[in-house]
Amino acid sequence: MNRTQKILLISLVVGVAGIAFLLRELRQPPLLPADADHRLDTGEACVSCHGPTGSDPRGPNHPLGEDCLRCHGLSP
């Protein structure tokens, strides 16, 4: 493998890794709505409505866990 091929291979690997990183970073979860129902301090309060037995449960592709504010930010 000559020098040009090595540079092209390294560039390709760095490019693919960069694109994968950007796609991961740009996929942001939605903010919490700015209404009275969503002015909560803890993720446990979220689960009362969005848990499996709540009035508006999380979708099947939503990650498990109760630390909602870790991913979902508060609306201004």
C-alpha positions as CSV (number, residue, x, y, z in Angstrom):
1,M,0.0,0.0,0.0
2,N,1.6,3.3,-1.1
3,R,1.5,6.6,0.7
4,T,-1.5,8.0,-1.3
5,Q,-3.6,4.9,-0.6
6,K,-2.8,5.2,3.1
7,I,-3.8,8.8,3.2
8,L,-7.1,8.0,1.3
9,L,-7.9,5.2,3.7
10,I,-7.2,7.3,6.8
11,S,-9.3,10.1,5.4
12,L,-12.1,7.7,4.7
13,V,-12.1,6.3,8.2
14,V,-11.9,9.8,9.8
15,G,-14.7,11.0,7.5
16,V,-17.0,8.1,8.3
17,A,-16.3,8.4,12.1
18,G,-17.0,12.2,11.9
19,I,-20.3,11.7,10.1
20,A,-21.3,9.0,12.6
21,F,-20.5,11.4,15.5
22,L,-22.4,14.3,14.0
23,L,-25.5,12.2,13.3
24,R,-25.4,11.0,16.9
25,E,-25.0,14.5,18.3
26,L,-27.6,16.1,16.1
27,R,-30.4,13.6,17.1
28,Q,-31.7,15.5,20.1
29,P,-34.8,14.4,22.1
30,P,-37.7,16.9,22.3
31,L,-37.9,19.6,25.0
32,L,-40.6,19.2,27.6
33,P,-43.6,21.3,26.8
34,A,-43.9,24.6,28.6
35,D,-47.3,23.9,30.3
36,A,-48.4,23.3,33.9
37,D,-48.4,19.5,33.5
38,H,-44.7,19.4,32.6
39,R,-43.3,21.8,35.2
40,L,-41.8,18.9,37.2
41,D,-38.6,18.6,39.2
42,T,-38.0,14.8,38.9
43,G,-38.2,12.0,36.3
44,E,-40.3,10.0,38.8
45,A,-43.1,12.6,38.2
46,C,-42.9,12.0,34.5
47,V,-43.4,8.3,34.9
48,S,-46.8,8.8,36.5
49,C,-48.2,9.8,33.1
50,H,-45.5,8.4,30.7
51,G,-44.9,5.0,32.5
52,P,-46.4,1.7,31.1
53,T,-49.6,2.2,33.0
54,G,-49.9,6.0,32.6
55,S,-52.3,8.0,30.5
56,D,-49.7,8.7,27.8
57,P,-47.1,5.9,27.9
58,R,-43.7,6.1,26.3
59,G,-43.4,4.6,22.8
60,P,-41.9,1.2,22.2
61,N,-38.6,2.6,20.9
62,H,-38.1,4.9,23.9
63,P,-35.2,4.0,26.2
64,L,-36.0,2.6,29.6
65,G,-35.2,4.6,32.7
66,E,-36.7,7.3,34.8
67,D,-34.0,10.1,34.5
68,C,-36.1,12.0,31.9
69,L,-34.4,15.3,32.5
70,R,-31.0,13.8,31.5
71,C,-32.2,13.8,27.9
72,H,-35.2,16.1,27.7
73,G,-34.5,19.7,28.4
74,L,-36.9,22.2,29.9
75,S,-38.6,24.6,27.5
76,P,-37.8,28.3,28.0
